[in-house]
Amino acid sequence: MSGSSQLKALIEERFEQFTGTYNAGDIKGFTEMYTEDCKLLPPGSVTKVGRQGIEEVSTGWKAMGLTKVVVTVDDVGGTEGSDTLYSYGQYEFLKDDGSLADTGKYLIIWKKVDGEIGRASCRERV
């Protein structure tokens, strides 16, 4: 497997963990997967900082009926072994009945903390 395909496989694996936790309704577990200094830049709103900001936003998503998220990774960049990577791609939020509630693009900066890749800063709905 080439370096870039290994990086993409790593990020896809991380997304499986993130989406699986969110889709199971484990908001606390979901927010713990973000780095402590993460930043979420939701459109039309102020930047949400830290895990508390992620918890606030993701709790709001669930309250709006966005019960499932599906993510497709289009590309990953960075150098294998680096402390920072990026990925961009597509996401879909689904309602309980499986109908599409929202779709968009994302750009995420992944940061290694304690030897593990976690989301450092992300821009949803690019």
N, CA, C and O of each residue as an XYZ file, in Angstrom:
504
protein
N       0.851     -1.171      0.000
C       0.000      0.000      0.000
C       0.897      1.234      0.000
O       1.846      1.309      0.781
N       0.606      2.203     -0.869
C       1.434      3.406     -0.943
C       1.187      4.291      0.265
O       0.208      4.115      0.991
N       2.096      5.257      0.476
C       1.977      6.170      1.605
C       0.663      6.925      1.616
O       0.022      7.040      2.662
N       0.246      7.450      0.447
C      -1.000      8.217      0.403
C      -2.218      7.323      0.625
O      -3.187      7.752      1.252
N      -2.185      6.099      0.125
C      -3.323      5.208      0.357
C      -3.357      4.749      1.815
O      -4.434      4.500      2.357
N      -2.192      4.636      2.455
C      -2.161      4.303      3.884
C      -2.743      5.443      4.712
O      -3.477      5.204      5.671
N      -2.419      6.683      4.343
C      -2.969      7.836      5.058
C      -4.483      7.898      4.893
O      -5.208      8.155      5.853
N      -4.953      7.663      3.675
C      -6.398      7.696      3.436
C      -7.085      6.583      4.224
O      -8.153      6.803      4.794
N      -6.492      5.402      4.264
C      -7.067      4.291      5.031
C      -7.118      4.642      6.515
O      -8.091      4.313      7.193
N      -6.083      5.304      7.026
C      -6.058      5.724      8.423
C      -7.192      6.699      8.722
O      -7.898      6.550      9.719
N      -7.366      7.689      7.864
C      -8.414      8.695      8.080
C      -9.801      8.063      7.927
O     -10.714      8.397      8.683
N      -9.968      7.166      6.970
C     -11.258      6.478      6.831
C     -11.569      5.657      8.075
O     -12.721      5.589      8.504
N     -10.552      5.036      8.652
C     -10.740      4.272      9.886
C     -11.160      5.196     11.034
O     -12.052      4.863     11.815
N     -10.509      6.356     11.126
C     -10.874      7.322     12.169
C     -12.315      7.788     11.974
O     -13.064      7.908     12.943
N     -12.706      8.049     10.725
C     -14.085      8.465     10.469
C     -15.078      7.377     10.860
O     -16.154      7.687     11.371
N     -14.745      6.125     10.633
C     -15.633      5.033     11.052
C     -15.852      5.088     12.557
O     -16.962      4.863     13.039
N     -14.791      5.388     13.296
C     -14.910      5.512     14.754
C     -15.764      6.722     15.128
O     -16.655      6.618     15.970
N     -15.491      7.876     14.500
C     -16.254      9.092     14.788
C     -17.730      8.907     14.465
O     -18.591      9.157     15.308
N     -18.023      8.467     13.242
C     -19.422      8.344     12.831
C     -20.137      7.243     13.604
O     -21.313      7.386     13.941
N     -19.439      6.150     13.888
C     -20.060      5.078     14.669
C     -20.474      5.544     16.048
O     -21.540      5.176     16.542
N     -19.632      6.354     16.668
C     -19.935      6.877     17.999
C     -21.098      7.859     17.937
O     -22.018      7.784     18.752
N     -21.063      8.781     16.975
C     -22.159      9.741     16.822
C     -23.466      9.014     16.503
O     -24.497      9.290     17.116
N     -23.422      8.091     15.551
C     -24.626      7.388     15.118
C     -25.229      6.544     16.235
O     -26.436      6.301     16.248
N     -24.392      6.096     17.176
C     -24.883      5.328     18.327
C     -25.477      6.237     19.400
O     -26.028      5.754     20.389
N     -25.365      7.555     19.208
C     -25.921      8.498     20.175
C     -24.998      8.815     21.339
O     -25.424      9.421     22.322
N     -23.738      8.412     21.238
C     -22.767      8.642     22.311
C     -22.073      9.986     22.085
O     -20.943     10.035     21.599
N     -22.754     11.069     22.439
C     -22.223     12.410     22.207
C     -20.953     12.638     23.020
O     -19.995     13.223     22.514
N     -20.933     12.191     24.254
C     -19.743     12.372     25.088
C     -18.545     11.652     24.462
O     -17.461     12.228     24.364
N     -18.728     10.423     24.046
C     -17.659      9.678     23.392
C     -17.223     10.329     22.090
O     -16.037     10.345     21.761
N     -18.191     10.868     21.348
C     -17.920     11.562     20.095
C     -17.028     12.777     20.339
O     -16.041     12.977     19.632
N     -17.376     13.584     21.337
C     -16.597     14.793     21.601
C     -15.197     14.468     22.114
O     -14.261     15.230     21.874
N     -15.044     13.352     22.812
C     -13.730     12.962     23.325
C     -12.763     12.589     22.206
O     -11.554     12.538     22.433
N     -13.268     12.331     21.013
C     -12.407     11.983     19.886
C     -11.761     13.213     19.255
O     -10.845     13.089     18.441
N     -12.233     14.388     19.626
C     -11.640     15.635     19.150
C     -10.488     16.038     20.064
O     -10.467     15.676     21.241
N      -9.537     16.783     19.525
C      -8.470     17.311     20.362
C      -9.051     18.389     21.275
O     -10.083     18.983     20.961
N      -8.392     18.638     22.395
C      -8.891     19.619     23.355
C      -8.935     21.028     22.786
O      -9.753     21.840     23.218
N      -8.073     21.330     21.828
C      -8.021     22.681     21.260
C      -8.705     22.766     19.892
O      -8.416     23.677     19.116
N      -9.599     21.836     19.592
C     -10.246     21.810     18.284
C     -11.102     23.060     18.068
O     -11.505     23.743     19.009
N     -11.356     23.322     16.807
C     -12.204     24.444     16.416
C     -13.153     23.967     15.326
O     -12.731     23.364     14.339
N     -14.430     24.243     15.516
C     -15.454     23.922     14.531
C     -15.978     25.242     14.002
O     -16.343     26.125     14.778
N     -16.017     25.380     12.694
C     -16.425     26.637     12.072
C     -17.769     26.462     11.365
O     -17.814     26.380     10.137
N     -18.863     26.403     12.127
C     -20.170     26.210     11.490
C     -20.587     27.465     10.725
O     -20.327     28.579     11.180
N     -21.230     27.299      9.569
C     -21.644     28.463      8.786
C     -22.700     29.274      9.533
O     -23.593     28.714     10.168
N     -22.585     30.589      9.450
C     -23.585     31.454     10.066
C     -23.528     31.498     11.577
O     -24.485     31.936     12.216
N     -22.433     31.058     12.161
C     -22.320     31.002     13.613
C     -20.879     31.301     14.020
O     -19.972     31.311     13.188
N     -20.693     31.540     15.293
C     -19.344     31.784     15.798
C     -18.572     30.469     15.831
O     -19.161     29.388     15.874
N     -17.255     30.578     15.812
C     -16.389     29.404     15.913
C     -16.604     28.736     17.262
O     -16.613     29.402     18.297
N     -16.775     27.442     17.247
C     -16.919     26.659     18.483
C     -15.547     26.099     18.816
O     -14.899     25.479     17.972
N     -15.107     26.320     20.046
C     -13.759     25.957     20.455
C     -13.805     24.875     21.524
O     -14.603     24.939     22.459
N     -12.945     23.891     21.374
C     -12.795     22.846     22.378
C     -13.906     21.817     22.357
O     -14.875     21.920     21.605
N     -13.733     20.833     23.199
C     -14.706     19.730     23.256
C     -16.084     20.205     23.701
O     -17.101     19.658     23.275
N     -16.117     21.226     24.561
C     -17.410     21.761     24.998
C     -18.174     22.328     23.801
O     -19.386     22.140     23.690
N     -17.468     23.021     22.907
C     -18.107     23.545     21.703
C     -18.605     22.439     20.789
O     -19.690     22.542     20.216
N     -17.817     21.385     20.651
C     -18.226     20.233     19.831
C     -19.456     19.570     20.444
O     -20.385     19.196     19.729
N     -19.461     19.427     21.760
C     -20.617     18.811     22.437
C     -21.875     19.652     22.231
O     -22.956     19.113     21.993
N     -21.731     20.965     22.322
C     -22.871     21.860     22.117
C     -23.453     21.696     20.713
O     -24.666     21.567     20.550
N     -22.592     21.700     19.714
C     -23.047     21.592     18.327
C     -23.633     20.215     18.046
O     -24.704     20.110     17.448
N     -22.945     19.160     18.467
C     -23.431     17.806     18.159
C     -24.718     17.486     18.915
O     -25.568     16.762     18.396
N     -24.877     18.007     20.119
C     -26.147     17.848     20.840
C     -27.265     18.546     20.068
O     -28.383     18.037     19.987
N     -26.958     19.714     19.501
C     -27.932     20.428     18.673
C     -28.304     19.657     17.424
O     -29.468     19.633     17.023
N     -27.308     19.022     16.803
C     -27.601     18.208     15.625
C     -28.589     17.095     15.967
O     -29.559     16.862     15.246
N     -28.325     16.417     17.076
C     -29.216     15.322     17.486
C     -30.621     15.857     17.788
O     -31.618     15.237     17.419
N     -30.692     17.015     18.464
C     -31.988     17.611     18.803
C     -32.772     18.002     17.551
O     -34.003     18.013     17.567
N     -32.063     18.321     16.467
C     -32.726     18.659     15.200
C     -33.128     17.408     14.422
O     -33.681     17.513     13.327
N     -32.858     16.237     14.971
C     -33.234     14.998     14.302
C     -32.182     14.463     13.356
O     -32.465     13.559     12.570
N     -30.966     15.002     13.413
C     -29.871     14.513     12.564
C     -29.216     13.353     13.295
O     -28.218     13.528     13.995
N     -29.783     12.174     13.126
C     -29.394     11.032     13.952
C     -28.260     10.203     13.391
O     -27.657      9.407     14.111
N     -27.962     10.380     12.111
C     -26.898      9.583     11.505
C     -26.086     10.456     10.560
O     -26.636     11.288      9.839
N     -24.771     10.259     10.570
C     -23.902     10.964      9.640
C     -23.108      9.936      8.844
O     -22.633      8.937      9.386
N     -22.976     10.201      7.548
C     -22.206      9.362      6.638
C     -21.143     10.266      6.006
O     -21.455     11.350      5.513
N     -19.895      9.814      6.025
C     -18.791     10.628      5.516
C     -18.062      9.873      4.406
O     -17.812      8.673      4.515
N     -17.730     10.591      3.346
C     -16.905     10.065      2.260
C     -15.623     10.892      2.203
O     -15.674     12.118      2.103
N     -14.496     10.232      2.265
C     -13.204     10.911      2.186
C     -12.794     10.988      0.719
O     -12.624      9.960      0.064
N     -12.636     12.208      0.203
C     -12.195     12.390     -1.175
C     -10.678     12.347     -1.284
O     -10.134     11.716     -2.190
N      -9.994     13.018     -0.361
C      -8.540     13.058     -0.433
C      -7.959     13.360      0.943
O      -8.616     13.942      1.807
N      -6.719     12.950      1.116
C      -5.968     13.152      2.351
C      -4.594     13.662      1.958
O      -4.020     13.211      0.966
N      -4.070     14.590      2.722
C      -2.745     15.112      2.431
C      -1.910     15.200      3.693
O      -2.422     15.194      4.813
N      -0.647     15.279      3.482
C       0.289     15.322      4.593
C       1.353     14.272      4.354
O       1.360     13.599      3.323
N       2.228     14.142      5.292
C       3.309     13.183      5.179
C       3.147     12.126      6.254
O       2.923     12.449      7.420
N       3.260     10.878      5.870
C       3.151      9.797      6.840
C       4.182     10.029      7.941
O       5.345     10.322      7.664
N       3.747      9.897      9.177
C       4.612     10.137     10.315
C       4.554     11.575     10.799
O       5.110     11.900     11.848
N       3.879     12.450     10.037
C       3.742     13.852     10.421
C       2.752     13.978     11.585
O       1.931     13.089     11.813
N       2.840     15.083     12.308
C       1.898     15.335     13.401
C       0.611     15.976     12.910
O      -0.336     16.126     13.681
N       0.562     16.360     11.627
C      -0.616     17.029     11.089
C      -0.940     16.476      9.702
O      -0.057     16.310      8.861
N      -2.220     16.196      9.483
C      -2.738     15.755      8.187
C      -3.978     16.583      7.879
O      -4.500     17.270      8.758
N      -4.446     16.526      6.657
C      -5.737     17.122      6.342
C      -6.529     16.128      5.502
O      -5.972     15.248      4.845
N      -7.832     16.296      5.547
C      -8.702     15.532      4.653
C      -9.871     16.414      4.253
O     -10.268     17.329      4.973
N     -10.409     16.106      3.074
C     -11.633     16.776      2.659
C     -12.504     15.764      1.946
O     -12.034     14.743      1.444
N     -13.792     16.081      1.917
C     -14.732     15.171      1.285
C     -16.167     15.628      1.461
O     -16.451     16.822      1.563
N     -17.060     14.659      1.495
C     -18.497     14.912      1.544
C     -19.090     14.315      2.824
O     -18.559     13.355      3.382
N     -20.192     14.898      3.272
C     -20.928     14.305      4.390
C     -22.422     14.378      4.111
O     -22.884     15.213      3.332
N     -23.156     13.505      4.747
C     -24.616     13.527      4.709
C     -25.124     13.308      6.123
O     -24.635     12.432      6.836
N     -26.108     14.104      6.530
C     -26.835     13.861      7.767
C     -28.182     13.255      7.397
O     -28.874     13.746      6.505
N     -28.541     12.196      8.086
C     -29.813     11.511      7.843
C     -30.702     11.620      9.072
O     -30.217     11.721     10.199
N     -32.018     11.598      8.839
C     -33.004     11.586      9.921
C     -33.255     10.146     10.356
O     -32.746      9.203      9.750
N     -34.046      9.992     11.410
C     -34.387      8.651     11.925
C     -34.951      7.731     10.852
O     -34.660      6.535     10.829
N     -35.762      8.303      9.961
C     -36.403      7.483      8.923
C     -35.481      7.192      7.740
O     -35.893      6.553      6.772
N     -34.231      7.663      7.818
C     -33.268      7.416      6.755
C     -33.270      8.457      5.653
O     -32.458      8.391      4.731
N     -34.189      9.429      5.745
C     -34.234     10.462      4.709
C     -33.087     11.457      4.897
O     -32.603     11.671      6.008
N     -32.673     12.047      3.797
C     -31.564     12.989      3.788
C     -32.006     14.313      4.410
O     -33.006     14.898      3.995
N     -31.253     14.779      5.409
C     -31.558     16.044      6.068
C     -30.608     17.153      5.630
O     -31.010     18.312      5.531
N     -29.358     16.806      5.369
C     -28.365     17.811      5.007
C     -27.197     17.116      4.316
O     -26.893     15.957      4.595
N     -26.565     17.829      3.432
C     -25.388     17.322      2.742
C     -24.422     18.472      2.518
O     -24.840     19.625      2.406
N     -23.157     18.171      2.453
C     -22.183     19.225      2.227
C     -20.783     18.677      2.097
O     -20.572     17.474      1.945
N     -19.829     19.589      2.161
C     -18.413     19.246      2.059
C     -17.743     19.587      3.375
O     -18.263     20.387      4.153
N     -16.607     18.994      3.623
C     -15.853     19.300      4.837
C     -14.371     19.393      4.512
O     -13.897     18.858      3.510
N     -13.661     20.082      5.378
C     -12.206     20.140      5.373
C     -11.774     20.017      6.824
O     -12.205     20.804      7.666
N     -10.943     19.057      7.120
C     -10.513     18.810      8.497
C      -8.998     18.764      8.577
O      -8.331     18.186      7.719
N      -8.477     19.375      9.607
C      -7.069     19.250      9.943
C      -6.991     18.245     11.091
O      -7.614     18.431     12.137
N      -6.231     17.199     10.886
C      -6.055     16.145     11.880
C      -4.722     16.368     12.587
O      -3.712     16.639     11.936
N      -4.713     16.257     13.895
C      -3.526     16.525     14.692
C      -3.215     15.315     15.559
O      -4.115     14.734     16.166
N      -1.951     14.937     15.617
C      -1.539     13.812     16.451
C      -1.344     14.297     17.889
O      -0.600     15.243     18.148
N      -2.023     13.633     18.804
C      -1.902     13.930     20.231
C      -1.664     12.612     20.952
O      -2.429     11.663     20.783
N      -0.617     12.552     21.748
C      -0.263     11.329     22.471
C      -0.173     10.128     21.527
O      -0.596      9.023     21.867
N       0.381     10.363     20.345
C       0.599      9.287     19.384
C      -0.619      8.877     18.585
O      -0.544      7.939     17.792
N      -1.756      9.566     18.775
C      -2.986      9.192     18.086
C      -3.526     10.378     17.299
O      -3.509     11.513     17.775
N      -4.007     10.100     16.084
C      -4.585     11.151     15.251
C      -5.990     11.463     15.744
O      -6.807     10.562     15.932
N      -6.267     12.762     15.954
C      -7.598     13.247     16.334
C      -7.882     14.510     15.562
O      -6.965     15.123     15.017
N      -9.116     14.904     15.507
C      -9.472     16.130     14.777
C      -8.990     17.335     15.560
O      -9.266     17.457     16.754
N      -8.281     18.216     14.901
C      -7.800     19.424     15.554
C      -8.687     20.603     15.224
O      -9.080     21.352     16.118
N      -9.000     20.775     13.987
C      -9.765     21.919     13.563
C     -10.525     21.496     12.313
O      -9.968     20.841     11.432
N     -11.765     21.862     12.240
C     -12.482     21.472     11.033
C     -13.446     22.547     10.580
O     -13.971     23.323     11.378
N     -13.658     22.569      9.307
C     -14.591     23.471      8.677
C     -15.643     22.598      8.024
O     -15.377     21.943      7.016
N     -16.815     22.586      8.584
C     -17.907     21.803      8.002
C     -18.658     22.677      6.994
O     -18.644     23.904      7.101
N     -19.287     22.067      6.053
C     -20.145     22.731      5.073
C     -19.388     23.796      4.292
O     -19.807     24.952      4.224
N     -18.287     23.399      3.713
C     -17.449     24.316      2.933
C     -18.228     24.813      1.732
O     -17.706     25.598      0.940
